[in-house]
Amino acid sequence: MNSPDPALAQPFRLHRATVPAEWIDVNDHMNVERYYHVLYRAQVEVTEHLELGRNYVASRGLSKMVVESNFRFERELRLGEQVEVRSRLLGVDRKRIHFFHELWNLDRDMRAAVGEQIDVHVDLATRRSAPLPEDVLARLQRIVAAQAALPAVPARLTLAR
């Protein structure tokens, strides 16, 4: 077996934002709905980065859908603060992909929230779960192996059944 590719052994840092006024609630901090929004946008960007997005759906008739998620809010975010999502793949099997996202406050260098989800791979013609194509599975397994060298994360979801 080949050793993990060190170039893959880092979180994906694909989504950044500045907390705008319309995200601020009556408590003068970012509304919980916007935490979900930021983590969802990061998930979309990671999906595209992993070549599982629009082109994948259009060319293969396959996709992935969320079947389980977990969020934890750790710190408030305030107006004008810079945020970044650091995303990882924690696991993959024939039909499922386990994602982990950390929402960081760049101004205070503190983690503000974590989001985790498991997606199931589906055939859009049948609307049922379907195995990942071998080339896709192998590519995702390489990323999981490389990112396994990163510090452990407090995962709550699992691919084990």
N, C-alpha and C positions, 0 to 999 in steps of 0.2 A: 504494500500500500504506500502511496506517495505521502510525504509529509505535508501538513497544511501550508497553504500559500500565505506568507506573512503579509502580503499586500491586502489580503482579505480580512486580516485579523484586527479589524477596527470597526467601531460602530459606523453606520451610515449617518452622515450629517447632511441631510438633504433639505430640511425645512427650517427656515428662520422667519421670525416675524417680530414686529414691534406692537406692543399692546396699545390699540387705539381707543379713543374715548367711547366708541359704541360698544366696546366689550366690557366696560366698567359698569358694575351694578350699584344698588343702593348702599352697599357696604364699602364702597370706594375701592373695590378690587375687582379682578377679572372674574366674571360670572362663570359658574361651573359649566354651563353650556359651551362656552368658548374653549375651555380646556379640552372637552371632547372634540370640538371643531379642529383645534390645532393638531391633536393627535391623529384625527382622521385624515387631515391633509398630509401629514407625514406618512401615514399608511399608504395613501394613494401614490405619493412620490416614491416610496420604497418599492411598491408594486411595479411601477413603471421602470425603475432602476433595475429590478430583477427580471425585466422583460416578460412580465406577466400581466401587463396592462392592456391598453386598447389594441395594439398591434397583435398581441398574443390571442386575444379574444377574436379579432377579425380574421386572422390567418388560420387558427386551429379550431375555432368553435368551442374552446375550453376556457374556463375561468376559475375563480375561487370566490368563496363566500364565507363571511364570518359565521361561525357556529357557537363561539364562546368568547367572552371578553371579561376583563377585570380592570378596574381603574382605582387608583389610590391618589388622593390629593394630600400633598405634604406641606406646601407653603403657598401663601397668597402671592399673586402677581399684581403689579400696580401699573397705572397709566404710564406709557412711554418706555416701559422696561423691554429690553431685548430678550427674546427667547429663542431657543434652538432645541430641536428634537434629535436625540441620538437613538438610532434604531438598530436592532440586532435580530438575527435569526437564532432562536434557541433550539429548534428541532425541526425535522422534516421526516415524514414517512411516505408511503406510497400515495396517500390521499390527503395528508394534512400538513400544514405549515404553521409553526409556532413563532409568533413575532413578539418582540418586547421593545417598548418605546419609553425613553426617559425625557421628560420635558424639563429643560434647564433654564434658569434665569441667568443670563450671561452677565448682567450688571452686578449681581451679587454672588456669582459663581456658586449657585446652590440649586439642587434639584427641587423642582416644584411639584412634580407629579410623575406617576408612571402609569403606563397603559400596556396591557398585554392582551393578545388575542390569538385564537386558533382559527384558521381558515380551512375549509374543506375544498378540495379540488373537484370541479364539476364539469360534466359534459352538458353544454347548453342545449343540445338537441333533445336530450332526455330529461334534463333538469335533475339529474341524479349524480351522486358522487362517482368519480372516475379516477383511475390511477394517473399520476403525473407521467408524462412522457419520459422515457429513460434519460434523454439528454438533459431535460429540465431537472429531474430528480438528482442526477449526478452533479450538476452545477450547484444546486442548492445544498447538497450534502457537503461539497467542498467549502462553501461559505460557513455552514454550521461548524464544521471541523475547525476551521481557522478561527472563528469567533469564540469557540470553546476555550481558547487560551486567555480570553479576557476575564477580568474579575467576575466572580459569580454574581448573579442578580437574584432578587427575592421572587422567583417565579411562583405563581400560585396555580397556574394551569399546567396540564401535562398531556403529552400525546399518548401516554400509557393507557391502556384500556383492559 
